[in-house]
Amino acid sequence: MSKILIYSTNLCPYCTMAKKLLERRGLSYDEINIDSKSGLREEMMLKTKRRTVPQIYIGDYHVGGFNELYALDQNEKLDELL
C-alpha cells in the first residue's frame, strides 16, 4: 500500500474532512501540520506549488486537496492509487 501524506493546519475544515474520509476507509496517513513549525508552509508550497491545505499525496502522486480526494473516492479510483 502506498504511503499517504497530508499537509494540514489546525483550523481547516477541509483537512478534517479529508482525514475523516481516509479514516472511514480504514486508511492510515502521515500528517504534517504546517502550523506546528516555522517554514513548513514554505516547504509545502515548494513541493506542491499550492498554498492551500490540505495537500494530499498518495505515494509520489499529488492528489491535491479534499475535493480531488473526494472525487477519487466517489469515482472509485482511490483504491487504484493505493
GILINLIN-V747807 format. One record per residue. N is the residue number from 1. PSI is psi in radians with two decimals (NA if undefined). NEAR is the number of other ideal C-beta (glycine too) atoms within 12 Angstrom. Layout:
BEGIN
((N;PSI;NEAR) (N;PSI;NEAR))
END
This chain:
BEGIN
((1;2.43;15) (2;2.57;20) (3;2.42;18) (4;2.29;34) (5;2.31;29) (6;2.16;39) (7;2.28;40) (8;3.05;33) (9;2.99;25) (10;-0.68;13) (11;0.68;12) (12;1.92;23) (13;-0.55;16) (14;-0.56;26) (15;-0.80;30) (16;-0.77;20) (17;-0.69;23) (18;-0.79;39) (19;-0.69;29) (20;-0.67;20) (21;-0.81;30) (22;-0.73;33) (23;-0.69;16) (24;-0.56;14) (25;-0.03;23) (26;0.41;13) (27;2.40;26) (28;2.77;16) (29;2.76;30) (30;2.47;18) (31;2.34;30) (32;1.90;27) (33;1.92;22) (34;-0.15;30) (35;-0.28;19) (36;-0.32;15) (37;2.38;12) (38;2.40;9) (39;-0.24;13) (40;-0.61;21) (41;-0.75;24) (42;-0.71;14) (43;-0.79;17) (44;-0.77;31) (45;-0.66;17) (46;-0.70;14) (47;-0.73;20) (48;-0.31;27) (49;0.37;11) (50;2.72;21) (51;-0.08;18) (52;2.75;23) (53;2.71;33) (54;2.75;40) (55;2.18;37) (56;2.34;45) (57;2.44;29) (58;1.90;31) (59;-2.27;16) (60;-0.05;12) (61;2.16;21) (62;1.84;23) (63;-0.76;35) (64;-2.40;25) (65;-2.84;30) (66;-0.76;29) (67;-0.71;18) (68;-0.69;28) (69;-0.79;37) (70;-0.75;24) (71;-0.74;17) (72;-0.74;27) (73;-0.80;27) (74;-0.59;12) (75;0.18;13) (76;0.66;12) (77;-0.11;17) (78;-0.74;28) (79;-0.57;15) (80;-0.57;14) (81;-0.41;26) (82;NA;23))
END
